[in-house]
């Protein structure tokens, strides 16, 4: 059995929860931080637990709003439609994404920086609500989400950007992004469990602090993100991404 430190699980859980929903790319943070700190190699069991924690965080945040969704089955349909492109492209391009992007830290840093600049350029917002969205809007947001297969893009960030692009209010774009995470994160985690079940995947007791850290920090980031994007837009996250991407580009070039 592979030993996993409790501290490592806790740190990774905090990072996962905060960066999964903030539009700053959890995958980029985990990849880049491993170049600075001895976080160890990724473990499947820990990865599943962390994603389950963030999935539960979204579910808890949206419990008070389930009535709105249940009254409008069309919203559920649009979420399901928007989920499809990422699933299709993820299945078709999984190997290419792993080989081309995962080990290219320069490219990941550049993507962080580039998308951050785009965030700064987005100043407007539309007037549409989730109820006013159409199928075409859902497909476009789904295609945006497929771009998140590239580490550094950020699934939440690119879907919020796509939502604003099709005319949603900023707060509605955040809500739709959260709803998408329920199907996307839940589906991806379930797929990993099914794929690895026959291989005897082990859930480590020492990974449980990571699960609770991901759940707690995920709840916090969901609440803060909704308020911050409603009031300030994506600009605060754009500045952060630019600084982080520029720092790592400089660090990697001098290493």
C-alpha positions in Angstrom: 0.0 0.0 0.0 1.2 3.5 -0.8 1.7 5.6 2.3 0.0 9.0 2.2 0.8 11.7 4.7 -2.1 13.3 6.6 -0.6 16.7 6.2 -0.2 16.2 2.5 -3.8 15.2 2.2 -4.9 18.2 4.2 -2.9 20.7 2.1 -4.1 19.2 -1.2 -7.7 19.2 0.1 -7.5 22.9 0.9 -5.9 23.7 -2.5 -8.5 21.6 -4.3 -11.5 23.2 -2.5 -10.3 26.7 -3.0 -9.2 26.4 -6.6 -11.9 24.1 -8.0 -14.5 26.9 -7.9 -12.4 30.0 -7.9 -11.6 30.6 -11.6 -7.9 30.1 -11.1 -7.5 26.4 -12.2 -7.1 23.7 -9.6 -5.1 21.5 -12.0 -2.6 24.3 -12.7 -2.1 25.0 -9.0 -1.5 21.3 -8.1 0.9 20.8 -11.1 2.9 24.0 -10.4 2.9 23.7 -6.6 4.5 20.3 -6.9 7.5 22.0 -8.4 7.9 24.1 -5.3 6.9 21.9 -2.4 7.2 18.1 -1.7 3.5 17.3 -2.1 4.3 13.9 -3.5 2.8 12.1 -6.4 -1.0 12.1 -7.1 -2.9 9.2 -5.6 -6.1 8.0 -7.2 -7.8 7.4 -3.8 -7.0 10.9 -2.6 -8.1 12.4 -6.0 -11.5 10.7 -5.7 -12.0 11.8 -2.1 -11.0 15.4 -2.9 -13.4 15.7 -5.8 -16.2 14.1 -3.8 -15.6 16.7 -1.1 -15.9 19.6 -3.6 -19.0 17.9 -5.2 -20.7 17.8 -1.9 -19.8 21.4 -1.3 -21.7 22.5 -4.4 -24.6 20.3 -3.4 -24.9 21.8 0.0 -24.6 25.4 -1.3 -27.5 24.7 -3.8 -29.9 22.9 -1.4 -31.9 26.1 -0.8 -32.2 26.7 -4.5 -33.3 23.2 -5.5 -36.9 24.4 -5.7 -36.1 26.8 -8.5 -34.4 24.1 -10.5 -37.1 21.5 -9.9 -39.8 23.9 -10.9 -38.0 24.4 -14.2 -37.0 21.0 -15.7 -35.7 23.0 -18.7 -32.8 24.2 -16.5 -31.8 20.6 -15.8 -32.0 19.8 -19.5 -29.7 22.7 -20.4 -27.2 21.6 -17.7 -27.2 18.1 -19.1 -26.7 19.3 -22.7 -23.9 21.6 -21.6 -22.2 18.6 -20.0 -22.0 16.6 -23.2 -19.1 18.4 -25.1 -16.6 18.1 -22.3 -17.5 14.4 -21.9 -17.1 13.8 -25.6 -13.8 15.7 -26.0 -12.5 14.3 -22.8 -13.0 10.8 -24.0 -11.5 11.5 -27.5 -8.6 13.6 -26.4 -7.7 12.1 -23.0 -4.3 10.8 -24.1 -3.3 13.9 -26.0 -4.2 16.2 -23.1 -2.2 14.1 -20.7 0.9 13.9 -22.9 0.9 17.4 -24.4 -0.2 19.6 -21.5 0.4 17.8 -18.2 4.2 18.0 -18.2 4.5 21.3 -20.0 4.6 23.7 -17.1 5.6 26.6 -19.3 2.5 26.1 -21.3 0.3 25.8 -18.2 1.8 29.0 -16.8 1.2 30.8 -20.1 -2.4 29.6 -20.2 -2.9 30.9 -16.6 -1.6 34.3 -17.7 -3.4 34.5 -21.0 -6.9 33.6 -19.6 -6.2 36.1 -16.8 -5.8 38.8 -19.4 -9.1 37.8 -21.0 -10.8 38.1 -17.6 -9.7 41.7 -17.4 -11.2 42.5 -20.8 -14.6 41.2 -19.9 -16.5 44.1 -18.4 -20.1 43.7 -19.6 -22.8 41.3 -18.5 -26.1 40.4 -20.0 -29.6 40.3 -18.7 -30.6 36.7 -19.2 -31.6 34.4 -16.4 -31.3 30.6 -16.5 -34.9 30.3 -17.4 -34.3 32.5 -20.5 -31.4 30.5 -21.8 -32.0 28.4 -24.9 -30.4 25.2 -26.1 -27.9 27.0 -28.3 -26.6 28.9 -25.2 -26.2 25.6 -23.3 -24.2 24.1 -26.2 -21.9 27.2 -26.4 -21.2 27.0 -22.7 -20.6 23.3 -23.0 -18.0 23.9 -25.8 -16.4 26.5 -23.5 -16.2 24.0 -20.7 -14.4 21.5 -23.0 -11.5 24.0 -23.1 -11.0 23.3 -19.4 -9.4 20.0 -20.5 -6.3 22.2 -20.9 -4.7 22.7 -17.4 -4.6 26.3 -16.5 -7.9 27.3 -18.2 -10.2 26.6 -15.2 -13.5 24.8 -15.6 -15.4 27.3 -13.5 -13.7 30.3 -15.1 -14.3 29.3 -18.7 -17.9 28.3 -18.1 -18.6 31.6 -16.3 -17.0 33.4 -19.3 -19.1 31.4 -21.7 -22.2 32.2 -19.7 -21.5 35.9 -19.8 -20.7 35.6 -23.5 -24.2 34.2 -24.3 -25.8 37.1 -22.4 -26.3 35.7 -18.8 -26.2 38.0 -15.8 -22.9 37.4 -14.0 -24.6 35.9 -11.0 -26.6 33.6 -13.2 -23.5 32.5 -15.1 -21.9 31.5 -11.8 -25.0 29.5 -10.8 -25.0 27.7 -14.1 -21.3 27.0 -13.7 -21.9 25.5 -10.3 -24.8 23.4 -11.6 -22.5 22.1 -14.4 -19.9 21.1 -11.8 -22.4 18.7 -10.2 -22.7 16.7 -13.4 -19.1 17.2 -14.6 -17.3 16.5 -11.3 -19.8 13.8 -10.3 -19.6 12.1 -13.7 -15.8 12.2 -13.8 -15.5 10.8 -10.3 -18.0 8.0 -10.9 -16.1 7.1 -14.1 -12.8 6.8 -12.2 -14.4 4.7 -9.6 -15.9 2.3 -12.2 -12.7 2.2 -14.1 -10.6 1.4 -11.1 -12.9 -0.8 -9.1 -11.6 -4.0 -10.6 -8.1 -2.9 -9.7 -8.7 -2.8 -6.0 -8.5 0.9 -5.4 -7.7 1.6 -1.8 -9.2 4.6 0.1 -6.6 5.8 2.6 -7.7 6.7 6.2 -5.0 9.4 6.2 -6.8 11.0 3.1 -10.0 11.7 5.1 -8.6 15.1 6.4 -8.2 16.0 2.8 -11.8 15.2 2.1 -13.0 17.4 4.9 -10.6 20.2 3.9 -11.9 20.1 0.3 -15.5 20.1 1.5 -15.0 23.1 3.9 -12.8 25.2 1.6 -15.1 24.3 -1.3 -18.1 25.6 0.6 -16.2 28.8 1.4 -15.1 29.4 -2.2 -18.6 28.8 -3.6 -20.1 31.4 -1.4 -17.3 34.0 -1.9 -17.2 33.4 -5.7 -20.9 34.1 -6.1 -20.7 37.4 -4.2 -17.4 38.5 -5.7 -18.3 37.9 -9.3 -21.7 39.6 -8.8 -20.0 42.7 -7.4 -16.6 42.8 -9.1 -16.8 40.5 -12.2 -13.8 38.3 -13.1 -11.2 41.1 -12.8 -9.9 40.1 -9.3 -9.2 36.6 -10.5 -7.7 37.9 -13.7 -5.0 39.9 -11.8 -4.3 36.9 -9.6 -3.8 34.6 -12.6 -1.6 37.1 -14.4 0.7 37.5 -11.3 0.8 33.7 -10.7 1.4 32.8 -14.4 4.1 35.5 -14.7 5.8 34.3 -11.5 6.0 30.7 -12.7 7.1 31.6 -16.2 10.0 33.5 -14.6 10.7 30.8 -12.0 10.7 28.0 -14.7 13.0 30.0 -17.0 15.5 30.6 -14.2 15.4 27.0 -12.7 
